[in-house]
């Protein structure tokens, strides 16, 4: 099955947490959402998007990496009418799980981007470059974080910016697409 075909099975942020999360998961996602602030410049950038982008997040409500990143995507979609954000549980569709392995593992979150016509535009995940740099500096063994963000967490701010750059890159691909420019007359 084409990854775009899974979009119809996607859930809203709140539906995803309600269906796949436990109380503790929902509490951690809520905490991170409250601590994931966008600057005025970041909010203005997101609100300036003109092309619809369909964003499918392949995630696990229980996953620490998802806890610290997925609320960021919700912040982005709150700031832009052009972001159609949906979530799909990693363990619900085994064939998608097999398609989206990273370095041999079923890593989450992964974000699949599609344009307004559900054509594939890009794919990014499971952690951003800032997070991997921080991990490489402090390697102590393989572990999944517990999904906690503390106020003033510089890495979290960098991760927000890393993801914002990827969302902007996708928007610019769609914005500069000759086919979409012709379609919209711009």
C-alpha positions in Angstrom: 0.0 0.0 0.0 1.2 3.5 -0.8 2.0 5.5 2.4 -0.5 8.2 1.3 -3.3 5.6 1.5 -2.7 5.5 5.3 -3.7 9.2 5.7 -7.4 8.3 5.7 -6.7 6.2 8.8 -5.0 9.1 10.6 -6.4 10.5 13.8 -6.3 14.0 15.1 -3.8 14.7 17.9 -6.5 14.4 20.6 -8.1 11.3 19.0 -4.7 9.6 18.8 -4.0 10.2 22.4 -7.4 9.1 23.5 -7.3 5.9 21.5 -3.7 4.9 22.0 -2.5 6.6 25.1 -2.8 5.9 28.8 -3.4 8.6 31.4 0.3 9.0 32.0 1.0 9.3 28.3 -1.6 12.0 27.9 -0.2 13.9 30.9 3.4 13.8 29.5 2.2 15.0 26.0 0.2 17.8 27.6 3.2 18.9 29.7 5.4 19.0 26.6 2.8 20.8 24.6 2.6 23.5 27.3 6.4 23.9 27.3 6.8 24.0 23.6 6.5 27.6 22.8 7.0 29.2 19.4 8.7 32.5 19.0 6.8 35.3 17.2 9.1 34.8 14.2 8.3 31.1 14.2 4.6 31.7 14.4 4.7 34.3 11.7 6.6 31.8 9.4 4.0 29.1 10.0 1.1 31.5 9.4 2.7 32.6 6.1 2.3 29.1 4.6 0.1 29.2 1.5 0.2 25.6 0.3 -1.8 22.9 2.1 0.5 20.2 3.4 -0.8 16.9 4.7 1.3 15.6 7.5 1.1 12.0 8.7 2.9 11.3 12.0 3.8 7.6 12.6 4.1 7.5 16.4 3.5 5.7 19.6 1.8 7.5 22.5 4.0 5.6 24.9 7.3 6.6 23.2 9.5 9.1 24.9 10.8 10.5 21.6 7.2 11.0 20.5 6.3 12.7 23.7 9.0 15.3 23.2 8.4 15.9 19.5 4.7 15.3 18.6 3.4 18.1 20.7 5.6 20.4 18.6 3.8 19.3 15.5 0.5 20.2 17.2 1.9 23.7 17.9 2.8 24.0 14.3 -0.6 23.0 13.1 -2.2 25.4 15.6 -0.2 28.2 14.0 -0.9 27.4 10.4 -4.2 26.7 8.6 -2.2 25.0 5.8 -1.0 22.1 8.0 -3.4 19.1 8.0 -2.0 17.0 10.8 -2.9 13.3 11.4 -1.4 10.6 13.6 -1.2 6.9 13.1 -0.1 4.3 15.7 3.1 2.5 14.9 1.7 -0.9 15.9 -1.6 -0.6 14.1 -0.4 -1.3 10.5 2.4 -3.8 10.5 3.1 -3.4 6.7 3.7 0.4 7.2 5.9 -0.4 10.2 8.0 -2.7 8.0 8.2 0.0 5.3 9.4 2.7 7.7 12.2 1.0 9.5 15.2 3.2 10.2 18.6 1.5 10.7 16.7 -1.8 10.9 14.3 -0.7 13.6 10.7 0.5 13.9 11.7 4.0 15.1 9.2 6.7 15.9 8.2 9.4 15.4 8.4 9.6 11.7 6.7 12.3 9.7 5.5 11.8 6.1 4.6 14.9 4.1 2.2 15.0 1.2 1.0 17.9 -0.9 -2.6 18.9 -1.3 -3.1 16.2 -3.9 -1.6 13.6 -1.5 1.5 13.3 -3.6 4.6 12.3 -1.5 6.8 15.3 -0.8 9.2 14.1 2.0 9.8 12.0 5.1 11.7 12.9 8.2 12.3 11.3 11.6 13.0 9.8 14.2 15.1 12.4 15.9 16.5 15.7 14.7 20.1 16.5 14.2 20.3 18.6 17.4 19.0 15.7 19.4 21.4 13.3 17.8 24.3 15.7 18.4 23.3 16.0 22.1 23.0 12.2 22.4 26.4 11.6 20.7 28.0 13.9 23.3 26.6 11.9 26.2 26.4 8.3 25.0 25.8 5.9 27.9 23.9 3.2 26.1 20.8 2.7 24.1 17.7 4.1 25.8 14.5 5.8 25.0 14.0 9.0 27.1 11.0 9.2 29.4 9.6 12.2 27.5 10.2 15.0 30.0 11.1 18.5 29.0 12.3 20.9 31.6 11.9 24.7 31.4 14.8 26.3 29.5 15.7 23.1 27.8 18.0 24.3 25.0 17.9 21.0 23.2 14.1 21.2 23.0 14.3 24.7 21.6 16.8 23.4 19.0 14.5 20.5 18.2 11.6 22.8 17.6 13.7 24.8 15.2 15.0 21.7 13.4 11.4 20.5 12.9 10.3 24.0 11.8 13.0 24.0 9.1 11.8 20.7 7.8 8.2 21.9 7.7 9.3 25.1 5.9 11.4 23.0 3.5 8.3 21.0 2.6 6.2 24.1 2.3 8.8 25.6 -0.1 8.9 22.4 -2.2 5.1 22.8 -2.6 5.2 26.5 -3.0 7.8 26.4 -5.8 6.3 23.3 -7.6 5.6 24.3 -11.2 2.6 22.1 -11.3 1.1 23.7 -8.1 2.0 27.2 -9.2 0.2 26.6 -12.5 -2.8 25.1 -10.6 -3.0 28.1 -8.3 -2.0 30.8 -10.8 0.9 32.1 -8.8 
